[in-house]
Amino acid sequence: MRDSNNLPKAISHKKLSSLLINAHKDKFSSIGEDNLLEIEQQEFTELLENWEENTKNILNKVSSKNKNILENKSSNSIMALGAMEVHLNMALQALKVFINDNKE
């Protein structure tokens, strides 16, 4: 408790930053950080899996050329849907690269 009496009443931002940079990591706090990182990674993985499934469902509907989907749509709207289909396919390919890169 005697050490707490020697604490300064104020500290500059520069000095505080220096102390934080040079401080040793608390071994117990890093366990929580690791768990938090693992949880965030798991949540992100689940989001990507859901996105992939939904995207594939959308692409299946678009590529089926269902007349009900395209009925009463302008040519610009149909071209936009085709462009979206291309971009979604590219995004799925990018996702595969991302997943394969994380496995290595």
C-alpha positions in Angstrom: 0.0 0.0 0.0 2.9 2.3 0.5 3.6 2.3 -3.3 0.2 3.8 -3.9 1.2 6.9 -1.9 3.9 7.5 -4.5 1.5 7.7 -7.4 1.6 11.0 -9.3 -1.5 13.2 -9.2 -1.3 13.7 -13.0 0.5 12.1 -16.0 1.0 13.3 -19.5 -0.4 11.5 -22.4 3.1 10.9 -23.8 4.3 9.4 -20.5 1.2 7.2 -20.3 1.6 5.9 -23.8 5.3 5.1 -23.1 4.3 3.2 -20.0 1.6 1.2 -21.9 4.0 0.3 -24.7 6.6 -0.9 -22.3 4.3 -2.7 -19.8 4.3 -6.5 -19.5 1.2 -8.3 -20.6 -0.9 -9.7 -17.8 -1.1 -13.5 -18.4 -4.7 -13.6 -17.3 -5.9 -10.8 -19.5 -4.5 -12.5 -22.6 -6.6 -15.5 -22.0 -9.7 -13.4 -22.2 -8.4 -11.7 -25.4 -7.7 -15.1 -27.0 -11.3 -16.2 -26.2 -12.7 -13.0 -27.5 -10.7 -13.4 -30.7 -11.9 -17.0 -31.1 -15.5 -15.9 -30.5 -15.2 -13.1 -33.1 -13.7 -15.5 -35.6 -16.4 -18.1 -35.0 -19.1 -15.4 -35.5 -17.5 -14.2 -38.7 -17.2 -17.8 -40.0 -20.9 -18.3 -39.3 -21.8 -15.1 -41.1 -19.8 -16.2 -44.1 -21.4 -19.6 -44.2 -24.9 -18.1 -44.0 -24.0 -15.6 -46.7 -22.7 -18.3 -48.9 -25.8 -20.4 -48.5 -28.1 -17.4 -49.2 -26.1 -16.3 -52.2 -26.2 -19.8 -53.7 -30.0 -19.9 -53.2 -30.3 -16.5 -55.0 -28.1 -17.6 -57.8 -30.1 -20.8 -58.3 -33.3 -18.7 -58.5 -31.7 -16.2 -61.0 -30.1 -18.8 -63.1 -33.4 -20.8 -63.4 -34.7 -17.9 -65.5 -38.0 -18.3 -63.7 -40.6 -16.3 -65.8 -42.4 -15.2 -62.6 -39.3 -13.4 -61.4 -38.6 -11.7 -64.7 -42.2 -10.9 -65.6 -43.0 -7.2 -66.0 -39.3 -6.2 -65.6 -37.6 -3.7 -67.9 -34.6 -4.7 -70.0 -32.5 -2.5 -67.7 -33.7 -4.4 -64.7 -33.0 -7.7 -66.3 -29.5 -6.6 -67.3 -28.9 -5.4 -63.7 -30.0 -8.8 -62.4 -27.5 -10.4 -64.8 -24.7 -8.1 -63.6 -25.6 -9.0 -60.0 -25.4 -12.7 -60.9 -21.9 -12.2 -62.3 -20.8 -10.2 -59.2 -22.2 -12.8 -56.8 -20.4 -15.6 -58.6 -17.1 -13.6 -58.4 -17.8 -13.0 -54.7 -18.3 -16.7 -54.1 -15.0 -17.4 -55.8 -13.3 -14.8 -53.6 -14.8 -16.5 -50.6 -13.4 -19.8 -51.6 -9.9 -18.3 -51.9 -10.3 -16.7 -48.5 -11.4 -20.0 -46.9 -8.7 -22.0 -48.6 -6.1 -19.4 -47.5 -7.2 -19.7 -43.9 -6.9 -23.5 -43.9 -3.2 -23.3 -44.9 
